[in-house]
Amino acid sequence: MDSAATGRHGTSRPAFASAIPVLALVLLLGVVLSISPARAAGAGTTLGLYPGPASPSGVESFSAWLGAPVGYAEDFVPGDNWSTIENPAWLLNMWKGKPYRVVFGVPLIPGSGGSLAQGAAGAYNVHFKTLAQNLVAAGLGNAVLRLGWEFGGGWYPWAVKNATDAANYAAYWRQVVTTMRSVAPNLAFDWNPIWGSQPVDPAAAYPGDAYVTYIGVDVYDQSWASGWQDPVKRWAGFLSAQWGLQWHRDFAAAHGKQMTFPEWGLSIRSDGHGGGDNPYFIKMMHEWIGQNDVAYAIYFDFDSSDGKHSLENGQFPNARAAFKEVFGAGQPSPAPAAQPAPAAQPSPPPVQSPSPAPAPQHHPVHKTRHDASRR
């Protein structure tokens, strides 16, 4: 989910001559308002979607149903080994030329092995340089990268479990950002801890303002807190939890960064701790987004192994209706805001590495998100 502050970019206008009739001004204002796009949640916020792996068509069909543009699309770079991370050719080709700004989850350590300490020492920089070159070659040099997302959760190889891990994670992040910016200066980087309980204060893993574009958290309508069955109490807990939504807002503001919600969604879980068909959650997320400085918010519209989240298959009829009511027709999201242009650098040539065979059945590695909701 994403939020944005309303009216952050004011524009000065010359005063009209006093001779212009007041009625003409009123009519002119009416014309301007009638042709200006409405904002879904707040000025600068763009709605995004993850409809499943490598699915531009899923984003397009969702936008058609919603009756409003979807500006961001999300996907996940496969993390099997360093080859799949540095050259996900089939995945990049799926998004090449599509009218979305793409947010990629980028593994920091592949399934084949590695460590935060080695990354902090620069041992893996060559792989991220190659990835940056391939992003530019595919026309995706303005993508948003969630490097080592949800690092506080414990379910990924780059998990931050103690103070040493936090320091290594931050140093590794700086290595990767410096390396990738050297060949793809328009990339953006979303520092994305989990919300809620985690073994280390996420601030200890923060790499520094110069290396971060956005600060994001993922939030799903699920909980294990006392009284969690009450949607109102559950939402209050999301706000007030240690490292919860209020912390997210305050931390981002303290560092001068826009907030993001790289993943958010409804939840039906096999253990019964999902909020189910809950239109209140949709409306509260929309309200929270509109009250805050959020760049983008991506609804996780996909049923994964850890829970069901999709709005597309009839499991959330009331929440689906609420989603369309608050985000849909008549309230389109504006286009993604342009990023400040960094110093000009020559574009690297495309990396001529063999393209792996297309893998349309690839699914991102998912985890059990319930730990993020424990308080």
C-alpha positions in Angstrom: 0.0 0.0 0.0 1.2 3.4 -0.6 0.6 6.8 0.8 1.3 10.3 -0.2 1.0 13.8 1.2 -1.6 15.9 -0.5 -0.5 19.1 -2.2 3.2 18.8 -1.7 4.2 20.4 -4.9 2.6 23.8 -5.1 2.9 25.9 -8.2 2.9 29.7 -8.2 0.7 31.3 -10.8 0.6 35.0 -12.0 -2.4 37.0 -10.7 -5.2 37.5 -13.1 -6.0 41.1 -14.1 -8.7 42.6 -12.1 -10.7 43.3 -15.3 -11.5 39.6 -15.8 -15.0 39.0 -14.6 -15.4 36.8 -11.5 -17.8 34.6 -13.4 -15.2 33.8 -16.0 -12.8 32.8 -13.3 -15.3 30.4 -11.8 -16.0 28.9 -15.2 -12.3 28.5 -15.9 -11.7 26.8 -12.5 -14.6 24.4 -13.3 -13.0 23.5 -16.6 -9.6 22.9 -15.0 -11.0 20.8 -12.3 -13.1 18.7 -14.8 -10.0 17.8 -16.8 -7.6 17.2 -13.9 -7.2 13.6 -12.9 -8.5 12.7 -9.5 -6.1 11.3 -6.9 -6.7 7.8 -5.5 -5.2 8.4 -2.1 -3.1 11.6 -2.1 -1.0 13.7 -4.4 2.0 11.7 -5.6 0.7 8.3 -4.6 0.6 5.6 -7.3 -1.2 2.3 -6.9 0.7 -0.8 -7.8 -0.1 -4.5 -8.2 1.6 -7.9 -7.9 -0.8 -10.3 -9.7 1.7 -13.2 -9.7 5.0 -13.8 -11.4 5.8 -12.2 -14.8 2.3 -11.0 -15.4 1.9 -7.7 -17.2 -1.4 -8.9 -18.5 -2.6 -9.4 -14.9 -1.9 -5.7 -14.1 -3.6 -4.6 -17.2 -6.8 -6.6 -16.5 -6.9 -5.5 -12.9 -6.6 -1.8 -14.0 -9.5 -2.4 -16.4 -11.7 -3.8 -13.6 -10.7 -1.0 -11.3 -11.4 1.7 -13.9 -8.2 3.5 -12.9 -4.6 3.4 -13.9 -2.1 1.2 -12.1 1.3 2.9 -12.2 3.5 0.3 -10.6 4.0 -3.5 -11.1 5.9 -5.8 -8.9 7.9 -8.9 -9.5 10.7 -10.9 -8.0 14.2 -11.7 -9.4 14.7 -15.5 -9.0 17.3 -16.3 -6.3 18.3 -19.8 -7.2 22.0 -18.9 -7.8 24.1 -15.9 -8.9 23.3 -16.6 -12.6 19.6 -16.2 -12.1 20.1 -13.1 -10.0 22.4 -11.2 -12.4 20.7 -12.3 -15.7 17.0 -12.9 -15.3 16.6 -12.3 -19.0 13.2 -14.0 -19.4 11.8 -11.9 -16.5 13.2 -8.6 -17.8 11.9 -9.3 -21.3 8.4 -9.8 -19.9 8.4 -6.2 -18.5 10.4 -4.6 -21.4 8.3 -1.8 -22.9 5.4 -2.1 -20.6 3.8 1.1 -19.3 4.6 0.5 -15.6 7.4 1.4 -13.3 8.5 -2.0 -12.1 9.5 -2.8 -8.5 11.7 -5.9 -8.2 12.5 -7.9 -5.1 16.2 -8.6 -5.5 17.8 -11.4 -3.4 21.0 -10.5 -1.7 22.1 -14.1 -1.1 21.1 -16.9 -3.5 19.8 -20.3 -2.5 23.2 -21.7 -3.6 24.9 -19.9 -0.6 26.7 -16.8 0.5 26.8 -14.5 3.5 26.1 -10.9 4.6 29.7 -10.6 5.7 31.1 -11.5 2.3 28.6 -9.1 0.7 29.7 -6.3 3.0 33.3 -6.9 1.9 32.3 -6.4 -1.8 32.6 -10.0 -2.8 29.4 -10.0 -4.8 29.6 -6.6 -6.4 30.3 -8.1 -9.9 26.9 -9.8 -9.9 25.0 -6.6 -9.1 26.9 -4.7 -11.7 25.8 -7.2 -14.3 22.2 -7.0 -13.1 22.3 -3.2 -13.5 23.7 -3.5 -17.0 20.9 -6.0 -17.9 18.2 -3.7 -16.4 19.5 -0.8 -18.5 19.6 -3.0 -21.6 16.0 -4.0 -21.1 14.9 -0.4 -20.8 14.3 -0.9 -17.0 16.9 1.5 -15.8 14.4 3.4 -13.7 13.2 0.3 -11.8 12.8 0.3 -8.0 14.8 -2.4 -6.3 13.9 -4.0 -2.9 17.3 -5.3 -2.1 17.1 -8.1 0.5 13.5 -7.3 1.4 11.9 -8.2 4.7 15.4 -8.7 6.3 14.0 -8.8 9.9 11.7 -11.7 9.3 14.1 -14.7 9.5 12.7 -16.5 6.5 15.3 -15.4 3.8 19.0 -16.2 3.6 19.8 -12.5 4.2 18.0 -12.5 7.5 19.2 -10.0 10.1 19.3 -11.9 13.4 21.7 -9.9 15.5 23.8 -6.7 15.7 26.6 -8.1 13.5 24.1 -9.1 10.8 22.6 -5.6 10.9 26.0 -4.0 10.5 26.9 -6.3 7.6 23.5 -5.8 6.0 23.9 -2.1 6.0 27.5 -2.3 4.6 26.4 -4.8 2.0 23.6 -2.5 0.9 26.0 0.4 0.4 28.3 -1.9 -1.7 25.4 -2.9 -4.0 23.9 0.6 -4.4 27.2 2.2 -5.2 28.0 -0.6 -7.7 24.6 -0.4 -9.5 24.4 3.4 -9.6 27.8 3.4 -11.4 26.1 1.9 -14.4 22.4 2.6 -13.8 22.1 6.0 -12.1 18.3 6.2 -12.4 17.6 3.1 -10.3 15.7 3.6 -7.0 16.3 1.6 -3.9 13.5 0.7 -1.4 14.8 -0.2 2.1 12.1 -2.7 3.2 12.1 -4.1 6.7 9.2 -6.0 8.1 6.8 -4.3 10.4 6.3 -5.5 14.0 8.3 -7.8 16.1 11.9 -8.7 15.0 15.1 -9.7 16.7 17.0 -6.4 16.0 15.9 -2.8 15.8 15.7 -2.3 12.0 17.4 1.1 12.3 20.6 -0.8 13.1 20.5 -2.1 9.5 19.8 1.3 7.9 22.6 2.0 5.3 22.3 5.8 5.4 20.2 8.3 3.6 22.5 8.7 0.6 21.9 5.0 -0.3 18.1 4.9 0.1 15.3 6.3 -2.1 12.3 5.0 -0.2 11.5 3.3 3.1 8.9 0.6 2.8 7.1 -2.0 5.0 4.8 -4.8 4.1 1.5 -5.3 5.9 -1.1 -8.0 5.8 -4.4 -8.2 7.6 -3.4 -10.9 10.1 -2.5 -10.9 13.7 -1.8 -13.0 16.8 -2.3 -10.2 19.3 -4.9 -10.3 22.1 -8.3 -9.3 20.7 -7.1 -9.7 17.1 -10.5 -11.0 15.9 -11.9 -7.5 16.2 -11.0 -5.6 12.9 -10.9 -2.3 14.7 -8.5 -3.6 17.4 -6.4 -5.4 14.8 -6.0 -2.1 12.9 -5.1 -0.2 16.0 -2.4 -2.8 16.7 -1.0 -2.4 13.2 -0.6 1.3 13.9 0.9 1.1 17.4 3.0 -2.1 17.3 6.7 -1.7 18.0 8.1 -1.0 14.5 4.6 -0.8 13.2 2.9 1.7 10.9 3.4 4.7 13.1 7.1 3.8 13.5 7.3 3.5 9.7 5.8 7.0 9.2 8.1 8.6 11.8 11.3 6.8 10.7 10.7 7.8 7.0 10.0 11.4 8.0 13.1 11.6 10.2 15.2 10.6 7.2 13.4 12.7 4.6 12.2 9.8 2.6 8.8 8.9 1.2 7.1 5.8 2.6 6.1 2.9 0.4 4.0 -0.3 0.9 5.8 -2.7 -1.5 3.3 -5.4 -0.4 0.0 -5.1 1.4 -3.1 -7.3 1.3 -6.0 -9.1 2.8 -5.3 -12.5 4.3 -6.9 -15.9 4.7 -4.6 -18.3 6.5 -4.7 -22.0 7.2 -4.1 -21.4 10.9 -7.1 -19.0 11.1 -5.2 -15.9 12.0 -6.1 -14.0 8.8 -8.6 -11.2 8.8 -10.6 -12.7 5.9 -13.1 -10.6 4.0 -12.5 -7.3 5.7 -13.5 -4.1 4.0 -12.5 -2.1 7.1 -8.8 -3.0 6.5 -9.1 -1.8 2.9 -10.7 1.5 3.9 -8.2 2.1 6.7 -5.2 1.4 4.5 -6.6 3.9 1.9 -7.1 6.4 4.6 -3.6 5.9 6.1 -2.1 6.2 2.6 -3.9 9.4 2.0 -2.8 10.9 5.3 0.9 10.3 4.7 3.8 10.8 2.3 3.7 7.5 0.4 5.2 7.2 -3.1 3.5 3.9 -4.1 1.4 1.1 -2.6 1.4 -2.4 -4.2 -1.5 -4.7 -3.5 -0.3 -8.3 -3.3 -3.1 -9.8 -5.5 -1.9 -13.4 -5.4 -2.6 -16.6 -3.3 0.7 -17.9 -2.1 1.8 -20.8 0.2 1.6 -18.7 3.3 -1.9 -17.2 2.7 -4.6 -16.2 0.3 -4.7 -12.5 -0.8 -6.2 -12.4 -4.3 -9.2 -10.2 -4.9 -9.9 -12.0 -8.2 -11.5 -15.3 -7.2 -14.5 -14.4 -5.1 -13.0 -15.1 -1.6 -13.2 -11.4 -0.5 -16.4 -10.1 -2.1 -17.0 -7.3 0.4 -13.4 -6.1 0.6 -13.2 -6.3 -3.2 -16.2 -3.9 -3.5 -14.6 -1.6 -0.9 -11.3 -1.6 -2.8 -13.0 -0.5 -6.0 -15.0 2.1 -4.1 -12.0 3.8 -2.6 -9.3 3.2 -5.2 -11.3 2.8 -8.4 -13.2 4.6 -11.0 -13.3 8.3 -10.5 -10.2 8.2 -8.4 -7.3 7.3 -10.7 -3.8 7.3 -9.4 -1.4 9.8 -11.0 1.6 8.7 -13.0 4.8 7.9 -11.1 6.7 11.0 -10.1 9.9 11.7 -11.9 13.0 11.1 -9.9 15.7 13.8 -9.7 18.2 13.3 -12.5 21.6 12.2 -11.2 24.9 13.2 -12.8 25.0 12.0 -16.4 27.0 8.8 -17.0 27.5 6.9 -20.1 25.2 4.0 -20.6 26.9 0.6 -20.5 26.6 -1.8 -23.4 24.2 -4.7 -22.9 25.8 -7.7 -21.3 26.0 -10.5 -23.8 25.4 -13.4 -21.5 23.3 -16.4 -22.7 19.6 -16.0 -22.0 18.2 -18.8 -19.9 15.1 -20.5 -21.2 11.8 -18.8 -20.3 10.5 -19.9 -16.9 6.9 -18.8 -16.8 6.1 -21.1 -13.9 8.7 -19.4 -11.6 7.2 -18.2 -8.3 9.0 -15.9 -5.9 10.2 -17.5 -2.7 7.5 -16.8 -0.1 7.8 -17.1 3.6 5.5 -17.5 6.5 4.6 -13.9 7.3 3.0 -14.6 10.6 6.1 -13.7 12.6 5.8 -10.2 11.3 2.5 -9.8 13.1 3.5 -11.1 16.5 3.9 -8.4 19.1 
